[in-house]
């Protein structure tokens, strides 16, 4: 069973075994290290070449479910968390353009908008047998989408996309939408692959969706999660220096 997917979550409640920890490390170590080296190598170069992207050219799908997902996000999330979710969607779509990846636009949008429901007071304890905020958010989003009329296979896919975003790395062949959401959320939080975007693009994004107190809120939340759920993927990330990675984000201006 792949770590983060619904079957794994149901069996483990989100607790990592030693084997799971080793699997995540071995699966992610090389690609994450490669990204980090490239990020710091390119950070100081003033004349990087970027594919031209403008925030104004990226539009959320004009569908009923996406509009309802926005309302759902707004109903329980702080403004700083809402802005993070919207920046994450922009990064995800931008990555899809840069990497020429075809994806389900509505599934990706709803996944990005609802991917942090597990961080909200309303849904932190959504599922009684889950000890992982990403899993809690996935269960909440899945249930919400079923109530909207989604078919179970599509709602199950949404679960996997959201839950897997806490893995340090998600390959394209593990699901295009999951790959894009993980990259995008990581880019916004710690700057992963931020070298692929121009400072103009980032400035537009931060002007439309300011970070506000998001960094501090994320650090405080993950530290609390690590204490309450010490076997979770979040606890593993915290122990790996998450706070320092947030502070070292090179792409905040």
C-alpha positions as CSV (number, residue, x, y, z in Angstrom):
1,X,0.0,0.0,0.0
2,X,1.3,3.4,-0.9
3,X,1.8,5.8,2.0
4,X,-0.9,8.4,2.1
5,X,-3.5,6.7,0.0
6,X,-6.9,5.9,1.5
7,X,-6.2,2.2,2.1
8,X,-3.0,3.0,3.9
9,X,-4.7,5.6,6.0
10,X,-7.5,3.2,6.9
11,X,-5.1,0.5,8.0
12,X,-2.6,2.7,9.9
13,X,-4.7,5.7,11.0
14,X,-1.8,7.8,9.7
15,X,0.9,6.4,11.9
16,X,4.2,5.8,10.2
17,X,5.9,2.5,10.9
18,X,9.7,2.2,10.8
19,X,9.4,0.6,7.4
20,X,7.2,3.5,6.2
21,X,9.7,6.1,7.4
22,X,12.5,4.3,5.5
23,X,10.3,4.1,2.4
24,X,9.5,7.8,2.5
25,X,13.2,8.7,3.0
26,X,14.5,6.4,0.2
27,X,11.7,7.5,-2.2
28,X,12.2,11.2,-1.6
29,X,15.8,11.7,-0.6
30,X,17.4,12.0,-4.1
31,X,14.7,14.1,-5.8
32,X,14.4,16.5,-2.8
33,X,18.2,16.8,-2.5
34,X,18.4,17.5,-6.2
35,X,15.8,20.2,-6.0
36,X,17.5,21.8,-3.0
37,X,20.9,21.9,-4.7
38,X,19.4,23.5,-7.8
39,X,17.3,26.0,-5.7
40,X,20.3,27.3,-3.8
41,X,22.6,27.2,-6.9
42,X,20.2,29.4,-8.9
43,X,19.0,31.7,-6.1
44,X,21.8,34.2,-6.5
45,X,21.6,34.5,-10.3
46,X,19.9,37.6,-11.4
47,X,19.4,36.6,-15.1
48,X,17.6,33.3,-14.8
49,X,15.3,32.4,-17.7
50,X,11.7,31.8,-16.8
51,X,8.8,30.7,-18.9
52,X,6.6,33.8,-19.0
53,X,3.7,33.4,-16.6
54,X,1.2,36.0,-15.3
55,X,-1.2,35.4,-12.4
56,X,-3.8,37.2,-14.4
57,X,-3.6,34.5,-17.1
58,X,-4.6,31.7,-14.6
59,X,-8.2,31.1,-14.0
60,X,-10.0,28.8,-11.6
61,X,-12.4,26.5,-13.5
62,X,-15.8,28.1,-13.8
63,X,-17.8,25.2,-12.3
64,X,-20.4,24.9,-9.6
65,X,-18.2,22.5,-7.6
66,X,-15.2,24.8,-7.6
67,X,-17.4,27.7,-6.5
68,X,-18.8,25.6,-3.7
69,X,-15.3,24.5,-2.8
70,X,-14.3,28.2,-2.4
71,X,-17.3,28.7,-0.1
72,X,-16.4,25.6,1.9
73,X,-12.8,26.8,2.2
74,X,-13.9,30.3,3.3
75,X,-16.4,28.9,5.8
76,X,-13.8,27.4,8.1
77,X,-10.3,28.7,7.2
78,X,-8.5,31.9,8.3
79,X,-7.7,34.4,5.6
80,X,-4.0,33.5,5.7
81,X,-4.9,29.8,5.2
82,X,-7.3,30.7,2.4
83,X,-4.5,32.7,0.7
84,X,-2.1,29.8,1.0
85,X,-4.7,27.5,-0.7
86,X,-5.2,30.0,-3.5
87,X,-1.5,30.5,-4.0
88,X,-1.1,26.7,-4.0
89,X,-3.6,26.4,-6.9
90,X,-1.7,29.0,-8.9
91,X,1.6,27.3,-8.4
92,X,0.1,23.9,-9.2
93,X,-1.4,25.2,-12.5
94,X,1.9,27.0,-13.3
95,X,3.9,23.8,-12.7
96,X,1.5,21.9,-15.0
97,X,2.2,24.4,-17.8
98,X,6.0,24.4,-17.2
99,X,6.1,20.6,-17.1
100,X,3.5,20.2,-19.9
101,X,1.3,17.9,-17.7
102,X,-2.3,17.3,-18.6
103,X,-4.5,17.1,-15.6
104,X,-8.1,17.2,-14.4
105,X,-8.6,20.9,-13.9
106,X,-11.6,20.6,-11.6
107,X,-10.1,17.9,-9.4
108,X,-6.9,19.8,-9.1
109,X,-8.7,23.0,-8.2
110,X,-10.9,21.4,-5.5
111,X,-7.9,19.5,-4.1
112,X,-5.9,22.7,-3.7
113,X,-8.8,24.7,-2.3
114,X,-9.6,22.0,0.3
115,X,-6.2,20.5,0.9
116,X,-5.7,22.0,4.4
117,X,-9.2,21.4,5.9
118,X,-7.4,19.3,8.5
119,X,-5.7,22.4,9.8
120,X,-9.0,24.0,10.7
121,X,-10.8,23.8,14.0
122,X,-13.9,22.4,12.3
123,X,-12.1,19.5,10.8
124,X,-9.0,18.8,12.9
125,X,-10.8,15.9,14.6
126,X,-13.1,15.1,11.6
127,X,-12.5,11.4,11.6
128,X,-12.3,9.5,14.9
129,X,-9.8,6.9,13.7
130,X,-7.3,9.2,12.0
131,X,-4.1,10.6,13.6
132,X,-2.9,12.8,10.6
133,X,-4.1,16.3,9.7
134,X,-3.7,15.6,6.0
135,X,-5.8,12.5,6.4
136,X,-8.4,14.4,8.4
137,X,-8.6,17.0,5.6
138,X,-8.8,14.2,3.0
139,X,-11.7,12.6,4.9
140,X,-13.5,15.9,5.3
141,X,-13.0,16.9,1.6
142,X,-14.1,13.4,0.4
143,X,-17.3,13.5,2.5
144,X,-18.0,17.0,1.3
145,X,-17.6,16.1,-2.3
146,X,-19.8,13.0,-2.0
147,X,-22.5,15.3,-0.6
148,X,-22.0,17.5,-3.7
149,X,-22.9,14.5,-5.8
150,X,-19.4,13.2,-6.8
151,X,-19.2,9.6,-7.7
152,X,-17.2,7.5,-5.1
153,X,-14.2,6.7,-7.4
154,X,-13.6,10.4,-8.0
155,X,-14.1,11.3,-4.3
156,X,-11.6,8.5,-3.5
157,X,-9.1,10.1,-6.0
158,X,-9.6,13.5,-4.2
159,X,-8.8,11.8,-0.9
160,X,-5.5,10.4,-2.2
161,X,-4.5,13.7,-3.8
162,X,-5.0,15.6,-0.6
163,X,-3.6,13.0,1.8
164,X,-0.5,12.4,-0.3
165,X,0.5,16.1,-0.3
166,X,2.2,15.5,3.1
167,X,4.7,13.1,1.5
168,X,8.1,14.7,0.9
169,X,7.9,13.8,-2.8
170,X,5.2,12.5,-5.1
171,X,6.2,11.3,-8.6
172,X,4.1,12.0,-11.7
173,X,3.3,8.3,-12.1
174,X,1.7,8.3,-8.6
175,X,-1.0,10.7,-9.9
176,X,-0.6,13.9,-11.8
177,X,-2.9,15.9,-9.5
178,X,-1.2,14.5,-6.4
179,X,2.2,15.4,-7.9
180,X,1.1,18.9,-8.7
181,X,-0.5,19.6,-5.3
182,X,2.5,18.3,-3.4
183,X,4.9,20.4,-5.5
184,X,2.8,23.5,-5.2
185,X,2.1,23.3,-1.5
186,X,5.8,22.7,-0.8
187,X,6.8,25.6,-3.1
188,X,4.5,28.0,-1.2
189,X,5.6,26.8,2.3
190,X,9.4,26.2,1.9
191,X,10.2,27.5,-1.6
192,X,10.8,24.1,-3.3
193,X,11.3,24.6,-7.0
194,X,10.7,28.3,-6.5
195,X,13.6,28.9,-8.9
196,X,11.2,28.0,-11.8
197,X,9.2,31.2,-11.3
198,X,10.1,34.8,-11.9
199,X,10.1,37.4,-9.1
200,X,7.4,39.2,-11.1
201,X,5.1,36.2,-10.9
202,X,5.7,35.7,-7.2
203,X,5.1,39.4,-6.5
204,X,1.8,39.3,-8.4
205,X,0.8,36.3,-6.3
206,X,1.8,37.8,-3.0
207,X,0.0,41.1,-3.8
208,X,-3.3,39.3,-4.6
209,X,-3.0,36.7,-1.8
210,X,-0.7,38.1,1.0
211,X,1.1,35.7,3.3
212,X,0.0,37.6,6.4
213,X,0.8,35.4,9.4
214,X,0.8,32.2,7.5
215,X,4.5,31.2,8.1
216,X,4.2,31.5,11.9
217,X,0.8,29.8,11.9
218,X,2.2,26.9,9.9
219,X,5.2,26.5,12.2
220,X,3.0,26.6,15.3
221,X,0.5,24.2,13.8
222,X,3.0,21.6,12.7
223,X,4.8,21.7,16.1
224,X,1.5,21.1,17.8
225,X,0.6,18.3,15.4
226,X,4.0,16.7,16.1
227,X,3.4,16.7,19.8
228,X,-0.2,15.4,19.6
229,X,0.4,12.9,16.8
230,X,4.1,11.8,17.2
231,X,4.0,9.0,14.6
232,X,2.5,11.2,11.8
233,X,4.2,12.4,8.7
234,X,4.0,15.9,10.1
235,X,6.1,14.8,13.1
236,X,8.7,13.3,10.8
237,X,8.9,16.6,8.8
238,X,9.1,18.6,12.0
239,X,12.0,16.5,13.2
240,X,13.7,16.9,9.9
241,X,13.9,20.7,10.4
242,X,10.7,22.0,9.0
243,X,10.8,25.3,11.0
244,X,14.2,26.1,9.6
245,X,13.1,25.3,6.0
246,X,10.2,27.7,6.4
247,X,12.5,30.5,7.6
248,X,15.0,29.7,4.8
249,X,12.5,30.1,2.0
250,X,14.3,32.0,-0.6
251,X,11.3,33.0,-2.6
252,X,9.2,35.3,-0.5
253,X,9.8,38.5,-2.5
